[in-house]
Amino acid sequence: MSKLDEFLAGDRHDDVALFLTEEYLDSQGKLPKMGETVDAGYVLVVPGDDGRRAFSAGTGMDAMEFARGAMAARGHVSRTLDGGECPEAVADDDDAHDVEFIFAFSEAQNEEVGGLYARGEVIHAYAHCTCGASYSDKWVVGEETETGVQPGGSEPVEGTE
């Protein structure tokens, strides 16, 4: 099982995942291509502190500041962390809305917190679009089609966040 598969299964809570498109990497040139190749770019799964530093080096942004800002808007992030659907996109303008990068982390199940966290491990994902918009999504591992923002939607399907 790859690091990415382990991360998506909720087995790497001390790590973060970073997705960067080939185009973004080529234009930035700061982050080595040491991740897993996916259709649209590369996904790195690395220890948390190293990942936050790599994110900053690759994007020029502080990872946690980026995540806090992205929480202001909800949008669908691919459950494989290699794309998404920008909430700013309109039907006739889809080409201008491609994900440039994603920052993600997971949290262990925590029944005391309640909501999604009582249901299982939760993946938090924050995406940045070529249009400049940033957005967030989160879902329960194993319930990806029942939690979080679903394809074509802008609101999470579950009512307990």
N, C-alpha and C positions, 0 to 999 in steps of 0.2 A: 504494500500500500504506500502510495506517495505521501509526502508531507501535506500536499494540498488535499488529498483524499482524507487524511487523518484530521486535518483542520475542519473540513466540511462536515465530518462525522462528529465534531465536538470533542475531539480527543487531544487538542493542543491549546489549552486555555492560556498558557504562558507565551504563546506566539501571536504574531500578527501576520496578516496576508496582505500583499500589495500586488495590484494589477496595474501594468502600464502597457499602453499600446506600442507597437513597433514605431509608429510615427512619432509618438511623444518621446520615446527613448531616443530616437534619432535626432529629434530637435533639441533635446536637453543634454544628452550625452554624458550625464553625471552618474547614472546607475548602471553597473555592469549587468550584462545579460546572464545572470546566474540562476534564474528561476526556471520554472516549468513552462515550456512553450505551449500556448493555447492558440486557437484560431486567430484571435485578434491581437495577440501580444505575448506578454510574459506574466506569470504569477509567481511571486516569491513568498515563501512561508519561512519566517525567521523569528528568533527570540524577540520579545516585545521591545526592549530598549534598542536593540540593533535595528529592528524594523522601523521604529519611529525615527531613528537617525537616517536610515536608508530612504525613508519617505521624504524627509526634509531635504536630503541631498538630491533626490531625484525630481522633486517638485518645487523646491524653494519655499515650502510652507511647513509650519509646525503641524505635526499630525493631529494633536488633540485640539488645537485651534480650528483646524480644517473640519474635524468631526463636529465640534460644537456649532460651527457655522452651517454645516450641511444639515443639521437636525431641524433647521427652520423649514425645510421642504421635504415632502415625502415623494418617493418615486420607486419604481420597480428596479431592483438590482438583481442581475442574473444569479441564480443559486449556485453557479459555478464560478462566480466572481470574475467574469470576463466580459461584462457588458451590462447594459441597463437601458431604461427608458426615461429620458429626461422629462420632468413634469412641465417644462417650458415648451416642449415640442408641440407643434400643431400639425394636423394631417397633411397639409401641403408643403411642409418645411422639414421633413424628417431627415434629410441629408445633413442639415446643419446641427444635428444633435447626436453626436457619437460620444461615448464615454472615453475620456483620456486616461483617467486613472481611478483606482478604487483602493481604499484603506479599510481593512476589516479586522475585527477581533471577536472572540467568543467569551461567553460567561457560562459558568457551570449552573446546573439547575439549583434553584434556591426557593424552596417552598415557603419560607418565611416572608419573602418579598411579595409573593403572589403573582397574579397576572401571567404573562408569558413565562416568567422565570420559574413558576411552579410546575409548568408543563414539561420542561426539559432544558437542555443546553440551548442558549440563544446566540445566534450570529448577528452581529451589528456590522453593517456595511455602509460606507460613505463614498459616493461617486462624484466625479467632476466631469462636466460635459464640455465639448468643444465650444459651446455657446457662452461659457463662463459660469453657468449655473452649477450649483452643488446641491446634492440631495441625499437622503438617507433611507434605509430600509432595515428591518430586522425581522428575523423569523426563528421559529423553534426547529431545531434539528430533528428530522424525521417527520415533521409536519409542514414541509416547505410549501405545499399547495394549499394549506389550510391557514397559514399565518403569514403576516407581512403583506406588502403590496404585491398584488398578482399582475402578470402581464396584461397590459392594456388598462390598468387601473391607476389611481392616484391616492387611494385610501387603503389602509390595511383592512383585511377581511375579518380579522378577529376583533372582538370588542373589548378585550382585556389587556391593554398595554400598560 
